[in-house]
């Protein structure tokens, strides 16, 4: 992978994380509250700034879990 490809991939992770967070109706503070990290860490991730990998993965995992949960419940909404 070239440096340009690496940069494009890296930058898309932060912007996609922000899109997902906002689509879930979460603030940076609300997302941080559900992880062991701070809103500053969420901001660093979304701006593609340096952030230790464990923090990055934990925040992304929390977003993924929330997205899966919201989509799984949407399947049953027509039945309620």
C-alpha positions as CSV (number, residue, x, y, z in Angstrom):
1,X,0.0,0.0,0.0
2,X,1.4,3.4,-0.9
3,X,1.5,6.3,1.4
4,X,-1.3,8.0,-0.5
5,X,-3.5,4.9,-0.2
6,X,-2.7,4.6,3.5
7,X,-3.6,8.3,4.1
8,X,-6.9,8.0,2.2
9,X,-7.9,4.9,4.1
10,X,-6.9,6.4,7.4
11,X,-8.8,9.6,6.8
12,X,-11.9,7.8,5.8
13,X,-12.1,6.0,9.1
14,X,-12.4,9.2,11.1
15,X,-15.0,10.7,8.8
16,X,-17.0,7.5,8.6
17,X,-16.9,7.2,12.4
18,X,-18.3,10.8,12.7
19,X,-21.0,10.1,10.1
20,X,-22.0,6.9,12.0
21,X,-22.0,8.7,15.4
22,X,-24.2,11.5,14.2
23,X,-26.6,9.1,12.4
24,X,-27.0,7.4,15.7
25,X,-27.9,10.7,17.3
26,X,-24.9,10.7,19.7
27,X,-22.7,13.5,20.8
28,X,-19.0,12.9,21.3
29,X,-19.6,13.2,25.0
30,X,-22.4,10.5,24.9
31,X,-20.2,8.1,22.9
32,X,-17.3,8.7,25.3
33,X,-19.5,8.0,28.3
34,X,-20.0,4.4,27.0
35,X,-16.3,3.8,26.6
36,X,-13.5,4.2,29.0
37,X,-12.1,7.1,27.1
38,X,-12.9,10.8,26.8
39,X,-14.8,13.0,24.3
40,X,-11.3,14.4,23.4
41,X,-10.4,10.8,22.3
42,X,-13.5,10.6,20.1
43,X,-12.6,14.0,18.6
44,X,-9.1,12.9,17.9
45,X,-10.4,9.7,16.2
46,X,-12.9,11.7,14.0
47,X,-10.2,14.2,13.0
48,X,-7.7,11.3,12.2
49,X,-5.3,12.6,14.7
50,X,-2.8,10.2,16.5
51,X,-4.6,8.0,19.0
52,X,-3.5,4.8,20.6
53,X,-4.9,1.8,18.8
54,X,-6.7,0.4,21.9
55,X,-8.6,3.6,22.2
56,X,-9.4,3.8,18.5
57,X,-10.6,0.2,18.4
58,X,-12.7,0.6,21.6
59,X,-14.5,3.7,20.2
60,X,-15.1,2.0,16.8
61,X,-16.4,-1.1,18.5
62,X,-18.9,0.9,20.6
63,X,-20.2,2.6,17.4
64,X,-20.5,-0.8,15.6
65,X,-22.4,-2.3,18.5
66,X,-24.8,0.6,18.6
67,X,-25.3,0.5,14.9
68,X,-26.0,-3.3,14.9
69,X,-28.4,-2.8,17.8
70,X,-30.3,0.0,16.2
71,X,-30.6,-1.9,12.9
72,X,-31.7,-5.1,14.6
73,X,-34.5,-3.4,16.4
74,X,-35.7,-1.6,13.3
75,X,-36.5,-5.0,11.8
76,X,-39.2,-5.5,14.5
77,X,-40.7,-2.0,14.5
78,X,-43.3,-2.8,11.9
79,X,-44.5,-5.6,14.1
80,X,-45.0,-3.4,17.2
